[in-house]
Amino acid sequence: MSGNKRKIRKILLLFVLIFLTTVTFIFETYSWFVGITTVNVNQFNINVSTADGLELSLDGSIAYGSATAVYNYYPTFRIG
């Protein structure tokens, strides 16, 4: 009987721990979303190069050899 009580106590403790962890994650996520109401992104530059050349594609089907060619096909794509 003592072994059975010990097992039940461990299972109960496990459920309490899982419940508290879940509640903590819920409150933490809520406070993170409420605390960050504005997002600012400053301009950044990326330089990418490969040995064999680089092909760019914005839609995954048409590849171009330069950013200028991508810009000519997609006018909303910004260079620099």
C-alpha positions in Angstrom: 0.0 0.0 0.0 2.9 2.4 0.8 4.3 1.9 -2.7 0.9 2.7 -4.3 0.5 5.9 -2.3 4.0 7.0 -3.3 3.2 6.4 -7.0 -0.1 8.3 -6.7 1.8 11.2 -5.0 4.4 11.3 -7.7 1.7 11.4 -10.4 -0.2 14.1 -8.6 3.0 16.1 -8.2 3.7 15.7 -11.9 0.3 17.0 -12.9 0.6 20.0 -10.6 4.0 20.8 -12.1 2.7 20.5 -15.7 -0.3 22.8 -14.7 2.0 25.4 -13.2 4.4 25.3 -16.2 1.5 25.7 -18.6 0.0 28.7 -16.6 3.5 30.3 -16.5 3.9 30.0 -20.3 0.5 31.4 -20.9 1.0 34.5 -18.7 4.5 35.0 -20.1 3.3 34.9 -23.7 0.4 37.2 -22.9 2.7 39.7 -21.2 5.2 39.5 -24.1 2.5 40.4 -26.7 1.0 43.1 -24.5 4.4 44.7 -23.7 5.6 44.9 -27.3 3.1 47.1 -29.1 5.3 48.7 -31.6 8.1 47.2 -33.7 10.8 49.2 -35.4 13.1 47.8 -38.1 16.1 50.0 -39.2 17.6 49.6 -42.7 20.1 46.8 -43.0 22.4 45.6 -45.8 23.1 42.0 -46.8 26.0 40.9 -49.0 25.7 37.4 -50.4 28.2 35.7 -52.7 28.9 32.2 -54.0 31.8 30.7 -56.0 29.5 29.6 -58.9 27.3 32.6 -59.1 24.1 33.5 -57.4 20.5 33.2 -58.8 17.7 35.2 -57.1 14.1 34.3 -57.1 11.2 35.9 -55.2 8.5 33.4 -56.2 10.6 30.2 -56.2 10.1 29.5 -59.9 11.9 32.2 -61.9 15.6 32.7 -61.1 17.7 35.7 -62.1 21.4 36.3 -62.1 21.3 39.7 -60.5 19.3 41.9 -58.2 18.8 44.4 -61.1 17.1 41.7 -63.2 14.8 40.8 -60.2 14.0 44.5 -59.8 13.0 44.8 -63.5 10.6 41.9 -63.2 9.3 42.9 -59.7 9.2 46.7 -59.6 8.2 46.7 -55.9 11.5 45.0 -55.0 13.9 47.6 -53.5 17.6 47.6 -54.2 19.8 49.5 -51.8 
